[in-house]
Amino acid sequence: MSNQTRKIIRIVSIFIVLVVVFIQLDILNINWATLNDNKIWLLIIAYFMLLITAKG
């Protein structure tokens, strides 16, 4: 995996976490029922994406 790909995956995972946190703090109001019901799974996916990009 190239460094450019790692950076893109990290940016996407951080963006996912920020969106979920802002929704939880009522700063961001997105009325997608699927998104509101599956916040924990979005966080798990974002964490997994960061684990993939970690250099061993």
Helices and strands as residue ranges (DSSP letters): H 3-24, H 33-37, H 39-53
